[in-house]
Amino acid sequence: MSFSSTRLLTPLAACLLAALPLASLAHGHMKASASLTVGDTPLIPRAALFGNPVKAGAQLSPNGKWLSWMAPVNGVMNVWVAPSDKPGEAKAVTESKDRPIPGHFWSGNSEQVLFVKDNAGDENFRLYGVNVATGEQKDYTPFDKVRVRMMGGSTTRLDEVLVGINNRDPRWHDVHLLNLKTGELKLVMKGDGYAGFQVDDSLQVRLAARPNAAGGIDYFEVKDNAAADKPFLSTSLEDSSTGPIGFTTDGKTLYWMDSRDRDTTAVFAQDTRTGERKLIAEDPRADLGATLRDPVTGVVQAYAVDYLTNEWKFLDKRLKADFDWLQKQLGPGEVFVSSRTRADDKWIVGIDPVSKVAATYLYDRKAKKLSPLYVARPELQGAPLVPMLTAEIKARDGLTLPSYLTLPKGADTNGDGKADQPVPLVLLVHGGPWARDGYGYNGQHQWLANRGYAVLSVNFRASTGFGKKFLNAGNQQWGLAMHNDLLDAVDWAVKQGVTTKDKVAIMGGSYGGYAALAGLTFTPTTFACAVDIVGISNLETVLGSIPPYWEALKKQMYIRMGDPTTEEGRAILRAASPLYKADQIVRPLLIGQGANDPRVKQAESDQIVSAMKAKNIPVTYVLYPDAGHGFAKPNNRIGFNAITEAFLGQCLGGRVEPLGETVRQSTAQIVHGAEHLPGLVDATKK
């Protein structure tokens, strides 16, 4: 695992603030318009879009002997394993009964499947392993209230990995050597004060990163598991996107993504002996950092440029020939490789056609043979899925906002990418805010478009991936320029004839939930209604309750949001907090919250609901006692989306699949305001 996953910016993107799967006043007079637009398009069941996939996340063991994937066992996602030449003999090797396992990966020796799992969404992840031959499962980090981090694996020390564990001090992750066969943990280096480490293929810690007072990172060389006294490289907040990507297997080259002396990050190769750096790739439109690397040598073979769409650029001619051949076989869409054997003779490949069902294949490179493995959601085959359109929207200060628009089936009869007539619109805001929206199949876009809504997702300033000027333009602009970007995008949609000003809802999770609350408080009549999922209502309280292992992130967060340790900073945070303007809300609001959320705690939703109740302002508040930062369990995900669909239908007039049993089948507790949504009271009766 590369150090880039532990750089300050990347945890921030996973922070408050990450993207999520995701009272009522009647505004039903758009119903006829929405119905005409959708026409006779079949209703796609919510369960088909948001239920468990049949299979997902396929991986090959490094030796190519085994195939693995995620699939349900009694409705809960677990890990399955099969011989790579006999996929039909797959068996479940885990038995989680309460909460889905989020994903898995293979040990270097190809003997263990490894996975992490938390408890009821608390994000205290433990590392587990299952021996595929014996079925024996081990809890490698049997500590309470501890979050494990993977730090490195090896192509030579196959039975060992490096992991970070914060059991000594919850703020810092100490580096431990873990023997996967015996379970023995050996302390390698304490993590006091460090945001993360970079290790090489021999499992030696080579670099340490420590946040500095400028909001950037100081990088230190590490020898004999001790960091140097002085950093060899320091960045400021402006260049906090700069950081290592990883070493080649021989340790002689270290790849960096670097934004110094440029706007977007470029990829460099540094000679670790001489320090000489060579430019590998750059693009003025987008930050670079995603690469494909040789599984044996670790040499970069290709890099991704993700501006409006993701494009792979190849440095290795053989790899390009493989991708060209795969593209011809699989047709339109983005080809991606999710797993490669150590011999690089077999790949797991997929295709994302956006408006068709994605499929996954086993690719034999030598034989040039594609073998279908599965379609993740076969129930969507033949469903009326629709394209995603790209757009560059100008903000009021001239900043270009890369954005994505999805129109309902039948809304663009001549295929010119423009709506024939205005339809209701849902502004779907991503989390983070230090994250981004991207192009590709999007279940939420497909769901909402199928119900008769145009869907617009905007990469507002502070989003990552578009250069440091774009990112830093969002510093201390919560509720200000960041909010204005969303308003400017709505104005664009109105001018394009996509929608009308009075038929726009705002919806999102985490930061997107904050944006929904900001929409109803800072601009009370701009949006017809709002859906807030685990959103922040008070920036002061959310910064005061962040998990202890975010200690290394605090300085950067304070600079980007407002410093709660100073009066000036507290004033900025209060001014940007929707809680203090809750009495301004005049439009319908739906709130969904996980009781165990460690990032945006339940208090964030509780306090704005209390403020609204005190002023007799309607609000519907749904709490899930077994959920965290989002709804991982499919019954909760489907149940909340059912409530959301009914809410939007009442507000904007789109089509609604009946609530049915979905709410009862979830763990939803309607804390307040069930009466504001017709049918919700009955739908919750057991």
C-alpha positions as CSV (number, residue, x, y, z in Angstrom):
1,M,0.0,0.0,0.0
2,S,1.6,3.3,-1.0
3,F,2.3,6.2,1.3
4,S,0.0,8.4,-0.8
5,S,-2.9,6.8,1.0
6,T,-1.6,8.2,4.3
7,R,-0.7,11.6,3.1
8,L,-2.7,14.4,4.8
9,L,-4.9,15.3,1.9
10,T,-6.1,11.7,1.3
11,P,-7.3,11.1,4.9
12,L,-9.0,14.4,4.7
13,A,-10.9,13.2,1.7
14,A,-12.0,10.3,3.8
15,C,-12.6,12.5,6.7
16,L,-15.8,14.4,7.7
17,L,-16.6,14.5,5.0
18,A,-16.4,11.4,2.6
19,A,-18.7,10.6,-0.3
20,L,-21.5,8.2,0.6
21,P,-23.6,5.5,-1.0
22,L,-26.3,7.0,-0.1
23,A,-41.3,19.1,7.3
24,S,-42.7,18.5,4.3
25,L,-44.6,21.2,2.6
26,A,-46.5,20.2,-0.5
27,H,-44.9,21.1,-3.8
28,G,-46.6,18.6,-6.0
29,H,-47.5,20.6,-9.1
30,M,-44.6,19.3,-11.2
31,K,-46.1,15.8,-11.2
32,A,-47.6,16.0,-14.7
33,S,-44.4,17.5,-16.2
34,A,-42.2,14.7,-14.7
35,S,-44.6,12.0,-15.9
36,L,-44.6,13.4,-19.4
37,T,-40.8,13.4,-19.5
38,V,-40.3,9.9,-18.3
39,G,-43.2,8.6,-20.4
40,D,-43.7,4.9,-20.2
41,T,-40.2,4.2,-18.9
42,P,-40.3,1.2,-16.6
43,L,-39.6,1.9,-12.9
44,I,-36.3,0.4,-11.9
45,P,-36.7,-1.2,-8.4
46,R,-34.7,0.4,-5.7
47,A,-33.5,-3.1,-4.6
48,A,-32.0,-3.7,-8.0
49,L,-29.9,-0.5,-7.7
50,F,-29.0,-0.5,-4.0
51,G,-29.3,-4.1,-2.8
52,N,-26.4,-6.4,-2.6
53,P,-24.6,-7.2,-5.9
54,V,-24.6,-10.9,-6.9
55,K,-20.8,-10.7,-6.9
56,A,-18.3,-7.8,-6.7
57,G,-14.6,-7.0,-6.2
58,A,-12.9,-9.9,-7.8
59,Q,-9.2,-10.5,-7.1
60,L,-6.6,-13.0,-8.2
61,S,-4.1,-14.5,-5.7
62,P,-0.5,-13.4,-6.5
63,N,0.3,-16.9,-7.6
64,G,-2.7,-17.1,-9.9
65,K,-4.1,-20.2,-8.2
66,W,-7.1,-18.6,-6.6
67,L,-10.0,-16.3,-7.5
68,S,-11.9,-14.4,-4.8
69,W,-14.8,-12.0,-4.7
70,M,-17.4,-10.5,-2.5
71,A,-20.9,-12.1,-2.5
72,P,-23.8,-12.4,0.0
73,V,-24.3,-15.1,2.5
74,N,-27.8,-14.9,4.0
75,G,-28.0,-11.3,2.8
76,V,-24.6,-10.2,4.2
77,M,-21.6,-9.6,2.0
78,N,-18.8,-12.0,2.6
79,V,-15.6,-13.3,0.9
80,W,-15.8,-16.2,-1.5
81,V,-12.8,-18.2,-2.9
82,A,-12.5,-20.6,-5.9
83,P,-9.7,-22.2,-7.8
84,S,-9.0,-19.8,-10.7
85,D,-9.6,-22.5,-13.3
86,K,-12.9,-23.6,-11.6
87,P,-14.9,-20.5,-10.6
88,G,-18.0,-22.6,-10.2
89,E,-16.5,-24.3,-7.1
90,A,-16.5,-21.1,-5.1
91,K,-17.1,-21.3,-1.3
92,A,-17.6,-18.6,1.3
93,V,-14.5,-18.4,3.6
94,T,-16.0,-15.8,5.9
95,E,-19.2,-15.8,7.9
96,S,-20.0,-12.2,8.9
97,K,-23.7,-12.3,10.0
98,D,-24.3,-8.7,11.2
99,R,-22.4,-6.3,8.9
100,P,-21.0,-6.5,5.4
101,I,-17.3,-7.0,5.0
102,P,-16.3,-3.9,3.0
103,G,-13.6,-5.6,0.8
104,H,-10.6,-8.0,0.8
105,F,-7.1,-8.5,-0.5
106,W,-4.6,-11.3,-0.7
107,S,-1.4,-12.1,1.3
108,G,1.8,-12.2,-0.6
109,N,2.1,-16.0,-0.1
110,S,-1.4,-16.5,-1.6
111,E,-2.4,-18.5,1.4
112,Q,-4.5,-16.0,3.2
113,V,-7.4,-13.8,2.3
114,L,-7.2,-10.6,4.4
115,F,-10.0,-8.2,5.3
116,V,-10.9,-5.5,7.7
117,K,-14.2,-5.1,9.6
118,D,-15.6,-2.7,12.2
119,N,-18.5,-2.9,14.6
120,A,-21.8,-1.3,13.6
121,G,-20.1,1.5,11.6
122,D,-17.7,2.8,14.4
123,E,-14.8,2.6,11.9
124,N,-12.6,0.8,14.5
125,F,-11.3,-1.6,11.9
126,R,-9.6,-4.8,12.9
127,L,-7.5,-6.9,10.4
128,Y,-8.5,-10.5,9.9
129,G,-7.1,-13.3,7.8
130,V,-8.5,-16.6,6.6
131,N,-6.3,-19.5,5.5
132,V,-7.9,-20.7,2.3
133,A,-6.7,-24.3,2.7
134,T,-7.8,-24.9,6.3
135,G,-10.5,-22.2,6.7
136,E,-8.9,-21.0,9.9
137,Q,-9.7,-17.4,10.7
138,K,-7.4,-15.2,12.7
139,D,-8.0,-11.8,14.3
140,Y,-4.6,-10.2,13.8
141,T,-5.3,-7.0,15.7
142,P,-7.5,-8.1,18.7
143,F,-7.7,-4.6,20.3
144,D,-10.7,-2.6,21.2
145,K,-11.2,1.0,19.9
146,V,-8.2,0.6,17.5
147,R,-8.1,1.3,13.8
148,V,-5.6,-0.7,11.8
149,R,-3.8,0.7,8.7
150,M,-2.1,-1.4,6.1
151,M,1.4,0.0,5.4
152,G,3.1,-2.4,3.1
153,G,3.5,-5.8,1.6
154,S,6.3,-7.6,-0.2
155,T,7.1,-9.8,-3.2
156,T,9.9,-11.5,-1.3
157,R,8.8,-11.6,2.4
158,L,5.6,-13.3,1.5
159,D,4.5,-14.3,5.0
160,E,4.8,-10.8,6.4
161,V,3.2,-7.3,6.1
162,L,3.6,-4.0,7.9
163,V,0.6,-2.6,9.7
164,G,-0.1,0.6,11.6
165,I,-1.9,0.1,15.0
166,N,-2.9,2.9,17.4
167,N,-3.3,0.8,20.5
168,R,-0.5,2.5,22.4
169,D,-1.7,6.0,21.8
170,P,-5.0,6.5,19.9
171,R,-3.6,9.5,18.1
172,W,-0.7,7.8,16.3
173,H,-0.2,4.6,14.4
174,D,2.9,2.6,15.3
175,V,4.5,0.5,12.6
176,H,4.3,-3.2,13.4
177,L,5.7,-6.3,11.5
178,L,2.9,-8.9,11.3
179,N,3.6,-12.6,10.6
180,L,0.5,-13.8,8.8
181,K,1.2,-17.5,9.7
182,T,1.8,-17.1,13.4
183,G,0.0,-13.9,14.1
184,E,3.0,-12.4,15.9
185,L,3.2,-8.6,16.0
186,K,6.6,-6.9,16.4
187,L,6.9,-3.2,17.0
188,V,9.1,-1.6,14.3
189,M,8.8,2.1,14.8
190,K,6.7,4.4,17.0
191,G,4.4,6.8,15.1
192,D,4.4,9.7,17.5
193,G,3.7,12.9,15.6
194,Y,3.8,11.2,12.1
195,A,1.0,11.2,9.6
196,G,2.3,8.2,7.8
197,F,5.2,6.2,6.5
198,Q,6.6,5.0,3.2
199,V,8.0,1.4,3.1
200,D,9.8,-0.5,0.4
201,D,9.4,-4.0,-0.9
202,S,11.8,-5.4,1.7
203,L,9.4,-4.1,4.4
204,Q,11.9,-1.4,5.5
205,V,10.5,1.9,6.6
206,R,12.2,4.5,4.3
207,L,10.3,7.7,4.8
208,A,8.3,9.4,7.5
209,A,5.8,12.2,7.0
210,R,5.0,14.8,9.7
211,P,2.6,17.7,9.5
212,N,4.1,21.1,9.9
213,A,2.9,24.5,11.1
214,A,2.5,25.7,7.5
215,G,-0.3,23.1,6.9
216,G,2.0,21.0,4.7
217,I,4.2,18.0,5.4
218,D,7.8,17.5,6.4
219,Y,9.4,14.4,4.9
220,F,12.2,12.6,6.8
221,E,14.5,9.8,5.7
222,V,14.3,6.8,7.9
223,K,17.3,4.5,8.6
224,D,17.4,1.6,11.1
225,N,13.8,2.5,12.0
226,A,14.7,6.0,13.2
227,A,13.8,9.3,11.4
228,A,16.4,11.9,10.6
229,D,16.6,15.0,12.7
230,K,15.8,17.3,9.7
231,P,13.4,16.9,6.8
232,F,14.8,16.6,3.3
233,L,11.7,18.0,1.8
234,S,8.9,20.3,3.2
235,T,5.7,21.5,1.7
236,S,3.2,24.2,2.6
237,L,-0.5,23.9,2.6
238,E,-0.6,25.1,-1.1
239,D,1.4,22.0,-2.1
240,S,0.0,19.5,0.3
241,S,-1.0,17.3,-2.7
242,T,2.7,16.6,-3.1
243,G,3.8,13.2,-1.8
244,P,5.4,9.8,-2.5
245,I,3.6,7.2,-4.6
246,G,5.9,4.3,-3.9
247,F,9.2,2.5,-4.5
248,T,10.2,0.2,-7.3
249,T,10.8,-3.3,-6.0
250,D,14.6,-2.9,-6.0
251,G,14.2,0.3,-3.9
252,K,16.3,2.3,-6.4
253,T,13.5,4.5,-7.6
254,L,10.9,6.4,-5.7
255,Y,7.8,7.8,-7.6
256,W,6.3,11.1,-6.5
257,M,3.3,13.2,-7.3
258,D,4.4,16.8,-7.1
259,S,2.7,20.1,-7.5
260,R,5.6,22.3,-6.6
261,D,6.4,24.9,-9.3
262,R,3.2,23.9,-11.1
263,D,-0.5,23.8,-10.6
264,T,-1.5,20.2,-11.2
265,T,0.5,17.3,-9.7
266,A,2.9,15.6,-12.1
267,V,4.5,12.2,-11.7
268,F,8.3,12.1,-11.1
269,A,10.8,9.3,-10.7
270,Q,13.6,10.0,-8.2
271,D,16.9,8.1,-8.1
272,T,17.1,7.2,-4.4
273,R,20.9,7.2,-4.5
274,T,21.6,10.5,-6.3
275,G,18.3,12.3,-5.7
276,E,18.0,13.0,-9.4
277,R,14.4,13.5,-10.5
278,K,12.9,12.7,-13.9
279,L,9.5,13.9,-15.1
280,I,7.3,10.9,-16.1
281,A,3.9,12.5,-16.8
282,E,2.0,15.8,-16.5
283,D,-1.3,17.3,-17.6
284,P,-2.4,20.9,-17.1
285,R,-6.0,19.8,-16.6
286,A,-5.8,17.3,-13.8
287,D,-3.7,16.1,-10.9
288,L,-1.8,12.9,-11.7
289,G,-1.0,10.1,-9.3
290,A,-3.0,7.0,-10.3
291,T,-0.7,4.6,-12.0
292,L,-0.4,1.0,-13.2
293,R,2.9,-0.6,-12.2
294,D,4.6,-3.8,-13.1
295,P,3.7,-6.4,-10.4
296,V,7.3,-7.7,-10.3
297,T,9.5,-4.6,-10.8
298,G,7.1,-1.9,-9.6
299,V,8.0,0.3,-12.6
300,V,5.2,2.7,-13.8
301,Q,3.7,1.4,-17.0
302,A,0.7,3.7,-17.4
303,Y,-0.9,6.7,-15.7
304,A,-4.4,8.1,-15.5
305,V,-5.6,11.6,-16.5
306,D,-8.9,12.1,-14.9
307,Y,-10.4,15.4,-15.9
308,L,-14.0,15.1,-17.2
309,T,-13.4,11.5,-18.0
310,N,-10.6,9.1,-17.0
311,E,-8.0,8.4,-19.7
312,W,-5.1,6.0,-19.4
313,K,-1.8,7.0,-21.0
314,F,0.7,4.2,-21.6
315,L,4.5,4.2,-21.2
316,D,4.7,0.4,-21.8
317,K,3.8,-0.6,-25.4
318,R,2.9,-4.2,-24.4
319,L,0.4,-3.0,-21.9
320,K,-1.1,-0.6,-24.4
321,A,-1.5,-3.4,-26.8
322,D,-3.4,-5.4,-24.2
323,F,-5.7,-2.5,-23.4
324,D,-6.4,-1.8,-27.1
325,W,-7.3,-5.5,-27.7
326,L,-9.5,-5.5,-24.6
327,Q,-11.3,-2.3,-25.7
328,K,-12.1,-4.0,-29.1
329,Q,-13.5,-7.0,-27.4
330,L,-15.5,-5.2,-24.7
331,G,-16.8,-2.3,-26.7
332,P,-17.4,1.3,-25.5
333,G,-16.7,2.2,-22.0
334,E,-13.7,2.5,-19.7
335,V,-11.6,-0.7,-19.4
336,F,-10.1,-1.2,-16.0
337,V,-7.8,-3.8,-14.4
338,S,-8.5,-4.6,-10.8
339,S,-6.0,-7.4,-10.2
340,R,-2.9,-8.9,-11.8
341,T,-0.9,-12.0,-10.9
342,R,2.7,-11.7,-9.9
343,A,3.6,-13.4,-13.2
344,D,1.4,-10.9,-14.9
345,D,-0.2,-13.7,-17.0
346,K,-3.7,-13.3,-15.7
347,W,-5.8,-10.2,-15.0
348,I,-9.2,-9.4,-13.6
349,V,-10.7,-6.8,-16.1
350,G,-13.9,-5.0,-16.3
351,I,-15.8,-2.5,-18.5
352,D,-17.8,0.5,-17.3
353,P,-20.2,1.3,-20.2
354,V,-22.1,3.9,-17.9
355,S,-25.5,3.2,-19.2
356,K,-25.3,-0.6,-19.5
357,V,-24.6,-3.2,-16.9
358,A,-20.9,-3.6,-16.1
359,A,-19.3,-7.0,-16.4
360,T,-16.1,-8.6,-15.0
361,Y,-13.8,-11.1,-16.8
362,L,-10.7,-13.2,-16.3
363,Y,-8.1,-12.3,-19.0
364,D,-5.4,-14.8,-20.0
365,R,-2.7,-12.6,-21.5
366,K,-0.8,-15.3,-23.2
367,A,-3.8,-17.0,-24.8
368,K,-5.5,-13.7,-25.5
369,K,-8.7,-15.1,-23.9
370,L,-11.5,-13.4,-22.0
371,S,-13.6,-15.6,-19.7
372,P,-16.8,-14.0,-18.3
373,L,-16.8,-14.2,-14.5
374,Y,-20.0,-12.3,-13.5
375,V,-22.3,-9.4,-14.0
376,A,-22.6,-7.7,-10.6
377,R,-26.2,-6.6,-11.0
378,P,-27.8,-8.9,-13.6
379,E,-31.3,-7.6,-12.6
380,L,-30.3,-4.3,-14.3
381,Q,-29.7,-6.0,-17.7
382,G,-32.2,-4.5,-20.0
383,A,-33.1,-1.8,-17.5
384,P,-33.7,1.7,-18.9
385,L,-30.3,3.1,-17.9
386,V,-29.3,6.5,-19.3
387,P,-26.0,8.2,-20.3
388,M,-24.0,10.6,-18.1
389,L,-23.1,13.9,-19.7
390,T,-20.0,16.0,-18.9
391,A,-20.1,19.8,-18.6
392,E,-17.7,22.6,-17.8
393,I,-19.7,25.2,-15.8
394,K,-18.3,28.7,-15.2
395,A,-18.5,30.1,-11.6
396,R,-19.1,33.7,-11.1
397,D,-15.4,34.5,-10.6
398,G,-14.5,32.6,-13.8
399,L,-13.4,29.3,-12.2
400,T,-14.3,26.3,-14.3
401,L,-16.3,23.6,-12.5
402,P,-16.1,20.1,-14.1
403,S,-19.5,18.6,-13.7
404,Y,-21.8,15.7,-14.6
405,L,-25.4,15.8,-15.7
406,T,-27.8,12.9,-16.1
407,L,-31.2,13.4,-17.8
408,P,-34.3,11.2,-17.5
409,K,-35.1,8.7,-20.2
410,G,-37.0,10.6,-22.9
411,A,-35.9,14.0,-21.8
412,D,-33.4,14.3,-24.7
413,T,-35.3,12.8,-27.7
414,N,-32.8,14.1,-30.3
415,G,-29.7,13.0,-28.4
416,D,-28.0,16.5,-28.4
417,G,-27.3,16.4,-24.7
418,K,-29.9,19.0,-23.9
419,A,-33.3,18.6,-22.3
420,D,-36.3,19.0,-24.6
421,Q,-38.2,20.7,-21.8
422,P,-37.4,21.6,-18.2
423,V,-37.7,18.9,-15.6
424,P,-37.2,18.9,-11.8
425,L,-33.5,18.7,-10.9
426,V,-31.7,17.2,-7.9
427,L,-28.3,18.8,-7.2
428,L,-26.3,15.9,-5.8
429,V,-23.3,17.2,-3.8
430,H,-20.3,15.0,-3.1
431,G,-18.7,14.5,0.3
432,G,-15.2,15.4,1.4
433,P,-15.2,18.2,0.5
434,W,-11.7,17.1,-0.3
435,A,-12.9,14.5,-2.8
436,R,-14.4,14.6,-6.2
437,D,-17.2,13.4,-8.5
438,G,-16.2,11.4,-11.5
439,Y,-17.6,10.0,-14.8
440,G,-19.0,6.5,-14.9
441,Y,-22.0,4.3,-13.8
442,N,-23.6,6.0,-10.8
443,G,-26.4,4.2,-9.0
444,Q,-27.8,7.4,-7.5
445,H,-27.9,9.2,-10.8
446,Q,-29.6,6.3,-12.5
447,W,-32.2,6.0,-9.7
448,L,-33.1,9.7,-9.6
449,A,-33.2,10.0,-13.4
450,N,-35.5,7.0,-13.6
451,R,-37.8,8.8,-11.2
452,G,-38.0,11.8,-13.5
453,Y,-35.3,14.1,-12.3
454,A,-32.3,15.6,-14.0
455,V,-29.3,15.0,-11.7
456,L,-26.4,17.4,-11.5
457,S,-23.1,16.7,-9.7
458,V,-20.6,19.6,-9.4
459,N,-16.9,19.6,-8.6
460,F,-17.0,22.8,-6.6
461,R,-13.8,24.6,-5.5
462,A,-12.0,22.5,-2.8
463,S,-12.6,19.4,-4.7
464,T,-9.5,17.3,-5.4
465,G,-8.0,16.4,-8.7
466,F,-8.0,19.7,-10.5
467,G,-4.9,21.4,-9.3
468,K,-3.8,23.2,-6.2
469,K,-5.4,26.5,-7.2
470,F,-8.8,24.8,-7.5
471,L,-8.3,23.0,-4.2
472,N,-7.0,26.0,-2.2
473,A,-9.7,28.3,-3.6
474,G,-12.0,26.5,-1.1
475,N,-9.9,27.4,2.0
476,Q,-12.3,28.9,4.6
477,Q,-15.0,29.2,2.0
478,W,-17.6,26.8,3.5
479,G,-20.9,28.5,3.0
480,L,-19.3,31.2,0.9
481,A,-17.6,30.6,-2.5
482,M,-18.1,26.8,-2.2
483,H,-21.8,27.4,-1.8
484,N,-21.8,30.0,-4.6
485,D,-20.4,27.4,-7.0
486,L,-23.4,25.2,-6.4
487,L,-25.7,28.1,-6.9
488,D,-23.9,29.0,-10.1
489,A,-24.3,25.5,-11.3
490,V,-28.1,25.6,-10.7
491,D,-28.3,28.9,-12.6
492,W,-26.4,27.2,-15.5
493,A,-28.9,24.4,-15.5
494,V,-31.8,26.8,-15.6
495,K,-30.3,28.8,-18.5
496,Q,-29.6,25.5,-20.3
497,G,-33.3,24.7,-20.1
498,V,-32.7,21.6,-17.9
499,T,-34.9,22.8,-15.1
500,T,-36.7,25.8,-13.6
501,K,-35.6,27.8,-10.6
502,D,-38.4,26.6,-8.4
503,K,-38.0,22.9,-9.1
504,V,-34.5,22.2,-7.7
505,A,-33.7,20.0,-4.6
506,I,-30.3,19.7,-3.0
507,M,-29.1,16.4,-1.6
508,G,-25.8,14.9,-0.3
509,G,-23.9,13.0,2.3
510,S,-21.2,14.2,4.8
511,Y,-20.0,17.5,3.2
512,G,-22.9,17.0,0.8
513,G,-25.2,16.9,3.8
514,Y,-23.7,20.1,5.1
515,A,-24.3,21.7,1.7
516,A,-27.9,20.6,1.8
517,L,-28.3,22.3,5.3
518,A,-26.4,25.4,4.0
519,G,-28.7,25.5,1.0
520,L,-31.8,25.8,3.3
521,T,-30.3,28.2,5.8
522,F,-28.0,30.5,3.8
523,T,-30.3,30.7,0.8
524,P,-33.7,29.7,2.2
525,T,-35.8,30.0,-0.9
526,T,-33.3,28.8,-3.6
527,F,-34.1,25.1,-3.2
528,A,-37.5,23.5,-3.1
529,C,-36.3,20.9,-0.5
530,A,-33.2,19.2,0.9
531,V,-32.0,15.8,1.9
532,D,-29.1,15.8,4.4
533,I,-27.3,12.5,5.1
534,V,-24.9,12.5,8.0
535,G,-24.3,16.2,7.4
536,I,-22.5,18.8,9.5
537,S,-24.6,21.4,11.2
538,N,-22.0,23.1,13.4
539,L,-18.4,23.3,12.2
540,E,-17.1,24.0,15.7
541,T,-18.6,20.9,17.3
542,V,-17.6,18.6,14.4
543,L,-14.0,19.7,14.8
544,G,-14.2,19.3,18.5
545,S,-15.4,15.7,18.2
546,I,-13.2,14.2,15.5
547,P,-11.6,10.8,16.1
548,P,-8.3,10.9,18.0
549,Y,-6.4,9.3,15.1
550,W,-7.0,12.4,13.0
551,E,-4.6,14.3,15.2
552,A,-2.1,14.6,12.3
553,L,-4.8,16.2,10.2
554,K,-5.9,18.9,12.6
555,K,-3.6,21.7,11.4
556,Q,-4.5,21.3,7.8
557,M,-8.2,21.1,8.7
558,Y,-8.0,24.2,10.8
559,I,-6.4,26.2,8.0
560,R,-8.9,25.0,5.4
561,M,-12.0,25.4,7.6
562,G,-11.2,27.8,10.4
563,D,-9.2,27.5,13.6
564,P,-11.3,26.8,16.6
565,T,-8.5,27.7,19.0
566,T,-8.6,31.4,17.9
567,E,-11.4,33.9,18.2
568,E,-11.1,34.8,14.6
569,G,-11.3,31.1,13.5
570,R,-14.3,30.5,15.8
571,A,-16.0,33.4,14.1
572,I,-15.4,31.9,10.7
573,L,-16.7,28.5,11.8
574,R,-19.8,30.0,13.4
575,A,-20.6,32.1,10.3
576,A,-20.4,29.0,8.2
577,S,-22.5,26.7,10.5
578,P,-26.1,26.1,9.4
579,L,-27.1,25.5,13.0
580,Y,-27.1,29.2,13.8
581,K,-29.5,30.0,10.9
582,A,-31.8,27.1,11.5
583,D,-34.7,29.5,12.1
584,Q,-34.3,30.6,8.5
585,I,-35.5,27.3,7.1
586,V,-38.8,27.5,5.2
587,R,-38.5,24.5,2.9
588,P,-38.9,20.8,3.5
589,L,-35.9,19.0,5.1
590,L,-35.2,15.2,5.4
591,I,-32.3,14.1,7.6
592,G,-30.7,10.6,7.8
593,Q,-28.1,9.8,10.4
594,G,-26.1,6.8,11.7
595,A,-25.9,6.6,15.5
596,N,-22.3,5.2,15.4
597,D,-20.8,7.7,13.0
598,P,-17.3,8.6,14.3
599,R,-16.8,11.4,11.8
600,V,-20.0,13.4,11.9
601,K,-21.5,12.3,15.2
602,Q,-25.2,12.0,15.8
603,A,-25.1,15.3,17.7
604,E,-24.7,17.1,14.4
605,S,-28.2,16.0,13.3
606,D,-29.7,16.1,16.8
607,Q,-28.8,19.7,17.4
608,I,-30.2,21.2,14.2
609,V,-33.4,19.1,14.6
610,S,-33.7,20.5,18.2
611,A,-33.2,24.0,16.9
612,M,-36.0,23.5,14.3
613,K,-38.3,21.9,16.8
614,A,-37.8,24.9,19.1
615,K,-39.1,27.2,16.4
616,N,-41.9,24.7,15.3
617,I,-40.2,24.3,11.9
618,P,-41.1,20.9,10.3
619,V,-38.4,18.4,9.7
620,T,-38.3,14.6,9.3
621,Y,-35.4,12.9,11.1
622,V,-34.5,9.2,10.5
623,L,-31.9,7.6,12.8
624,Y,-30.2,4.2,12.2
625,P,-28.8,2.7,15.4
626,D,-26.6,0.2,13.6
627,A,-25.1,2.5,11.1
628,G,-22.1,4.8,10.9
629,H,-21.0,7.3,8.3
630,G,-23.5,6.2,5.7
631,F,-25.7,3.2,5.4
632,A,-23.6,0.1,4.7
633,K,-26.3,-2.5,5.3
634,P,-28.5,-2.8,2.2
635,N,-31.8,-2.9,4.1
636,N,-30.9,0.5,5.6
637,R,-29.7,1.9,2.3
638,I,-32.8,0.8,0.5
639,G,-35.0,1.9,3.3
640,F,-33.6,5.4,3.5
641,N,-33.7,5.8,-0.3
642,A,-37.4,4.7,-0.2
643,I,-38.1,7.5,2.3
644,T,-36.0,10.0,0.2
645,E,-37.9,9.0,-2.9
646,A,-41.3,9.6,-1.3
647,F,-40.0,12.9,0.1
648,L,-38.7,14.1,-3.3
649,G,-41.9,12.9,-5.0
650,Q,-44.0,15.1,-2.7
651,C,-41.6,18.0,-3.1
652,L,-40.8,17.9,-6.8
653,G,-43.5,15.6,-8.2
654,G,-41.3,12.7,-9.6
655,R,-42.3,9.1,-9.7
656,V,-42.3,7.1,-6.5
657,E,-42.0,3.4,-5.9
658,P,-44.3,2.6,-2.9
659,L,-42.6,2.4,0.5
660,G,-43.9,-1.1,0.9
661,E,-42.0,-3.1,3.5
662,T,-38.7,-1.3,3.0
663,V,-38.8,0.9,6.1
664,R,-40.0,-1.9,8.3
665,Q,-37.2,-4.2,7.0
666,S,-34.6,-1.6,8.0
667,T,-33.6,-0.5,11.5
668,A,-34.9,3.0,10.9
669,Q,-36.1,5.0,13.9
670,I,-38.2,8.0,12.9
671,V,-37.0,10.3,15.7
672,H,-39.2,13.2,14.6
673,G,-41.5,14.3,11.8
674,A,-43.0,11.1,10.4
675,E,-46.3,12.8,10.1
676,H,-44.8,15.3,7.5
677,L,-44.4,12.5,4.9
678,P,-47.7,10.8,3.9
679,G,-47.5,7.0,4.5
680,L,-44.4,7.1,6.7
681,V,-46.2,6.5,9.9
682,D,-47.9,3.4,8.5
683,A,-44.7,2.2,6.8
684,T,-42.9,2.1,10.2
685,K,-45.6,0.1,12.1
686,K,-44.3,-3.4,12.9
